[in-house]
Amino acid sequence: MNHWKIWIDTGGTFTDCLATSPEGEETRLKVLSNGVLRGKVKALANEKTLLISEQWQVKVDIFDGYELCFPSFPQWGYHQITGSRLDKGEITLLNNMPHAVSEGTEFEITAREEAPVLAMRLVTQSKLSDLLPPIQLRLGFTKGTNALLEKNGADVVLLVTKGFADLPIIGTQQRPHLFQLDIPNPWLPFTRVIEVEERLSADGQVITALSEDEIHKVLDLLKGSKLTSVAISFLHAYKMTLHEEKMEKALLDAGFLHVSRSSALSSALKWLPRMHTALIDAYLKPLLMSYLKGIESTLLLGSNESTLQIMTSDGALVPLALFHPKDSLLSGPAGGIVGASTLAKRSGFNKTLTLDMGGTSTDTARFDGQYDYRYSTTLDELELQSPVLAIETVAAGGGSICFFENGRLQVGPKSAGASPGPACYGAGGPLTLSDVNILLGKMDPFCFSIPIFPDKAKEKFLQLVQEMDSFYGIKHHPIDVLKGLERIGNEKMADAIRSISTGTGLILWN
């Protein structure tokens, strides 16, 4: 074996990496998902050299050309690193440091690369000036899920059969909340709709052909547009794909890089779900393809023997050429289920419940000798047609924000993420479940790959207790409040387990 094997899972807070070297040596690594390493200043050796304390799981001096900043003092900007001696705990900068830097000041270093690339550089001990060695990379991530949750995807134009521009707005007219009088407009991931003069019958016969003039008309409407992604969804296209294929080819030839064709993504009945599937794919495509192609290009610069395979929502691995962004929404959690079920079978168990607690959410699933699949998933009232492992996700992870509102303690659904992260990260973040576990003594601050500040967690927690005391006019015991927050998080996770086990009416064990 003359290549590295690397498995990476990028979550909302941390990126986990497992690597096997060509010599068979295994390495485990954890970095923040925003692609930075954090440490503390111990002292100043001189005006340009820091003595540092870090827990990076790498002691090789590979950080020449990286940049260093002090997150608590953004006004100090970034400083280029010109040398490092991690065996002596030293980092040397190009310019003099600000005079206010002192013992205990937190710092970050970054190469402004994606977290998986940073992880690969660390485990292979490659400098910025070095090419990566041959690597077989297997990658899972939640970047698409987070983009949907945060609504920061691409501006999409939707092409539909003439006469159906308002179909995505009208939808199915189903009312999930029967007695809700103020019905909000659905969230739709497109900026503009263009009707196209074409029509197929229910059995795929051409009623109105898609002419070259009509194609040129659509291209003229899009000319000069800042819209970066196009979704194509024509009536009955699953029966005959010619019209969508012609439109797709014309758009690609005209220079549009991101085109999502509904008939290529789903061949199932029901036009509206096919349209939703194409819209979700187009909404995520520019972000995810830029992310993945950047990783792949860095790999291939090192060696054309390197390969990238991506974990999809149904637990499969596919190369980038066969990957569709709509298949990435449960990429990371699916990998956890596949791994857990494999370990269970090796241990002699064919019936297993899995629980994967991450930084943003907790994922649970059931393995009953075979994987449980769903072929339709609803996201923000959009129906996605794509096979996914049946995973129950709840917003109760290590980064779930704990707060007091309307007279009650609450946990989630918002998360502190990787930046600023929980209060104990020392970057000004809010109180989270990780802070609660630190204060309860259930997590060891010295086992983290980043500096942990329990005093920062205590400060945020005492503010919450003060809010409760002020609201109720009585004193609350801090331990009772901590255990209350812990129980809320635990109950959310227990509910997820119930929903995929006893909630389905299945008996797992006789």
N, C-alpha and C positions, 0 to 999 in steps of 0.2 A: 504494500500500500504506500503510494508516494504522494498522497494528498491528505488534506485535513477533512474531517467530517464535523460539521458544525450545525447544531440545532438551536434556533433562536425563537423566542416567543416575546413579542413586544406588546405590553399592556398599556393601560392609561398612565401608570405610575412608574413601573419598573420594566426593564428588558432583561430577561433571563437567557443565559447562554450556556450550552453544554458542548464541549469540543473534545474530539479525539485526534491527537497528533498522528503524523505518519508512523511514529514509533509506537503508537498504541497508548500513549499517556493521556489520561482524562483530566480536563480542567472545567471547573464550574465558575461562572462569573455572573454578577448582577450589576447593571448600570441603570441610571435614571433614563427614562424614555425620551427626555428632551436632549439626550446626547451630551451630558456633562458629567464630570466627576467632581465630587465635593470633598473638601478637607478643612482642617483648622491650622491656623498659624500658631507655632509654638514660640518662635522668637525670630528676630532679625539677625542674620549673620553679618550683613552689611547693607548698604543702601539698595543693592540689587538682588540680594539672595535671601530667600525665606527658608527658615527651618520649619518643617511642616509635620503634622500628624495626619495620617490617612489610613484607610482600610480598603485599598483598591484591588487586592488579590493579585497584584502584578508589581514586581520589583525591578523590572527592566527599564532602562532609561530611554524611553521612546518618545518623549514629549517635546522635543525641539520643534518649534514652529506652531505649537498650540498657543492658545490665548488664555490669559488668567484674568478674572474679575472678582470683585468683592460684592456679593449680592445685597448686602446691607448698605452698601455705599455706591449706588449706581452712578453717581456723579464722577467717580474716579475712572470710569471707562474700562477698556480692555488693555492688557499689557502682554506683549509677545514674550513667550518663553524661549530662551536661547540655550538652555542646558538644564539637566536634572541629574541628581545623584540620589536616587531613592534609597540606596543602601545607607546613606548618611542623612536621609530625610531632607534633602536640599532641592530647591527650585530656583534657578537664576533667570532674571528678567532682562530684557533689552534696555529698559529705562529705569530710573530710580523709582522706588515705591513712594506712595503718599506717606507723609510723616505720621498720620493717624493710625497706620496699621500697627496692631499690637497683639499680644498673646490672646488667643481665643477667637480672633477674627476669622470668620468663615470665608473661604474662597471657592471658586469654581474654575475648572479648566475645560476648554472645549476646542475642537477642531472644526466646529460648525458643520459636522457631518451627521447623518442619521445614526440613531442609536445602534442598529445592527452593524453598521460599518465600524463604529467605535469599538463595539464588542469584538469584532473580528480582528481589529488591529491589536487589541490588548491580548487576546489569547494566542495570536500568532507572533506577538512581539514585533510588529511591523511599524516602522516610523512613517510619518506623513510622506517622506521622500521615497519610501520603499513601495514596490508593488506587492500586492498580497500574493501569497503562495497559492498553488492550486487548491481549491476548496469545493467540497460538495455541501451546499447550504440548503437547509430545510427551514422555512420561515413561516411562522404564524403571527398574526397581528390583529389588533382591534382598531386600526386607524379608520377603516370605513364605518364601523359602528359609531365611533366617537364623532366623525364628521356628520353623520345623520343626527345624532343626539344634539350636537352643538349648532346644527344648521349652517355649516360653513363649506358646503360643496360648491360646485361650479354653477355658472349661469347657463341654463339649458334652454334651447329652442325645441319645441315639439312639432313634428310634422305629422298631420293626420289626414285621413280621407275627407274630402270636401263635404261640409254639412255637419261635421262632428267636432267642431272646435270647442264646444262647451261640454262635451262628454266628461272630461276629467273633473270639471267643476260640479256637474249634476251628480255624477257618481251613480251609486245604486239606490240612493234615497233611503238607505237603511238608517235607523236611528238607534245607536247603541245605548243611549240614555233616554228612555221612552218619555219621561216626564220633564225633560229639560226644555224650558220655554225659550231661552236665549241660545239658539244653536249657532256656534261659531263656524266660520268658513273653514273648510279643510285646508291643511298645509299642503301645498303642491310644489314639487321641486322643478318648476320651470318658470322662465321669465316671459316667454312669448310662444304663441301658437300660430302656425301657418297651415292653412288648408291647402291640400293638393288635389288637383282634378284627376282622380282615378277611382275605379270601383270594381270590386270583384263580387261575384255571387257567392252564396253560402257553400257551394260545392267547388269554388275556386275558378269558375269560368270568368273570363274578362267581360265586364259590362262596359266600362270606360277605360280605354288603354291609357297608360302613362306615356305621354308624348315627349319628344325632345324639347319642344317649345315650353311645355309645362315645367320640365326640369330646369331649363334656363331661367324661367320666371322665378322659381324658388331660389335659385342661386343669386339672381339679381336682388331679391328681397334680403338675402343674407349678406350681400356684398358690403364691406365696410363695417359690418356688425362686430361688436366686441364680445358677442356670445361665443363661448369657447367649446361648447359641447352640443351635439345634436342627437335627439331621440326620434327614431322613425317608427311609427305604428299605424299601419293601414288595416282597414276592415278585411277580415277573412284571410289575412296574409299567411296564417298557419297552413292554409290549404294550398296556396300557390305563392311562392316567395319572390317571383320575378320582379314585381313592382318595387318592393322594398330593396331588393338587391340592386336594381338599376339606380335607385335614388342614392343608395349608400355609395356605389362606385363613383357616381357623379360628384358627391360631396368630398370623397377622399381625393379624387383627381383635382378638385378645386382647391385643395390644401387644408381641408378640415381634418384635424388629427384625431378627434374624438367623436366617433359616430357609434351609436348603439341601436342596433336593428332588432325589433321585437321578435321576428321570426327566427333569428339566430340564437336568441336567448331563451325562448320558450315555444314549444310546438303544441301547447295545450289549448283546449277550448277556452272561451270567455275572453272577449277583446279587452275589457277594462283591466283585468289583472295583467295581461300581456303588456298593455300600455304602461301600467304602473312599474312593471319589471324593467322595461326599457328606460323609463324616467329615472329610476333609482340607479341603474347602471350608468346612465349618462351623467347624473349628478355627482357620482363618485369617481368617474373615470379619469378626469384630468389630475386630480389629487393623487389617486392610488397609482396610476401608471407612471407619473413623474417620480413618485417615491420608489417604486419597484425598479424602474429602469435605471434610476440613479444607483441603486444597490447593485444591480446586475452589471452596469458598465464599470463600476469599481472592481467587481470580481473579475470581469473579463480583461481589464487592463493588466491584471497580474498574470493571468494564464487563460488561454482559450480552452483549457481542460476543466475550468471551473464551471459549476452548474448551479442553478437556482431552481428550487421547487417550492411551491407555495401550498400551504394547507388551506383547503376550502371548507365551507360550512358543513359539508357532508362527510368530512373526515378523510378525504382523498388528498393526494399530493399531485400537483400539475405543474408543468413548466409555464413560464411567463407567456409564451405564445398561445397557450390554451386557456389562460386565465381570464375570467370576466369579473369586474368589480362587484357585481351583485352576488357573487359567490363567496365574498369575503366577510360577511357580517358576523359570522360565528367562527371565524378562522381560528383564533386562539383557543376559545373554549372547546372546539371540536378536537383539537390536538390533545387537550387534557383528558377527554373522554376516551379517545383511542388508547392513550398511554395507560390510563387507569384500568380499562377493561383487559388490556394485554397482561398487565401485572396480575390482575385478579385470576385470569385463566391459568397463568403459570403457577399460581399458588393453590389451584384446585377449586376456585370459586367461579361458578357460571352465572350467578345472580349477584349483581353488585349495584349499590347506589354510590354515585360519585359526587364529591363536593370540592369545588375549586374556588377558594376565596382569594380574590385579587385586590388590587388597589382601589378599583372603582366599583366593582360588583362581585357577587358570588354566583357561580353557575353550578347547577345540580342536574344530574341525568340518571337514567336507569339503564342498566345493561342486563338483559335477561337471556343470555346465550346468543343474542344477536342485537344489532343496533336498532334503535327505534327512530324512524324517520318521519318528518313532516314535509309535505310537498307544497304547502302554501303557508306563508307567514304574513301576518298583518303588522305593519309598521306605520304608526301615525295615520291610520285609516287607509294606507296604501297596501294593496295585496301583492306580495312578492311571490312569483311562481319560480321556486328553486328548491331542490331537495336539500334539507338541512337536518342535522341530528336534532332530535327532540331534547332541547335544553331549556331549563327554567332558570331565568336570570332575575336576580333581585338587586336593588341598589343598596347593598350592604357590604362594602369592602373596607380595607384598611384606611382608605382615604375618605370614606363617607363622613360628611360634616355633621357634627353633633351640635345642636343648638336648642334654645328655649324660646318657644313662640306660642302665643295664645294660651298660655297657662299650662303648657305641657312640654316635656322633653321630646325631641325628635332626632332621628338619625337618617341622613340622606334625604332625597336621592342625589343631591349635588355632591360632587367629590372635589377634594383639593388638588387632585392630579399630581403630576411630577413637579410642577412649578405653580405656586409656591410650595405645594405639598403640605403635609400635616404640620402643626405648630412645632412639634419636636424636631423638624428639619432645620429650624432656625432661620427660615427665609420669610417670616411674617405670615405664615399660613394659619388657617383656622383650627379649632379643636376638632379632632377626628377620632374614629375608633382606634387607630394606632396609638394616639395619645392616651386614650382611656386605658389601653392594655399596658402601655409603658408605666402609667401611674399606679395601676393595680399590681405591678410587678410580674406580669405574665409575659412580657417581652424584654429581652436583655439588650440594652442600648449598645453593648459592645459587640453584638453579633451582626450589626448592620454594616453595609459597605459604604455608608456615608456617616458623617458626624451626627450624633443625636444630642439634643439639648432638652433633657427632662424638665429643666426649670422653665423653659418656654411653654411646654405643655401644661405645667402646673399654673403658670400665669393665666393662660387662656381658660383653663378649667375653673379657676377661682372667680374669674369674671362671670362665667355662666352661673356658678353657685350664688354669686351676689345678685344676679338678675332674679333668680328664683326666690331668694330671701326677701328681696324688695317687693316682688309681686305678691307673695303670700303673707308677708309680715311675720314670718317665723324663720328660725335658723334651721338649715338642713345639714345633716352630717355629710361631709364630703365623700366618705366611703359609700354611703347609701346612694348618693347621686351617681358615682362611678359605676356601681353595680347595676343601677337602673339603666344607664346608657348601654352597658354591656348586654343586659337582658333584651333591650329593644333590638339591638343588632342580631343577637342570637335567635330571637323569635322570627325575624324576617327570614333568616336562613332556614329555620325549621319549617316555616310555611312553604318555602320552595321545595323542600324535601317531601313534605306531605303532598304537594300538588302533583309530583311525578311518581308517587308511590300509592299511598292509601287513597289519595284523592282521585285516582283513576279507577278505583275499584278492583285493582289487581292484588293478588296474594303472592308475595315474593318468596316466602318460605313456608313450607308445609310443617 
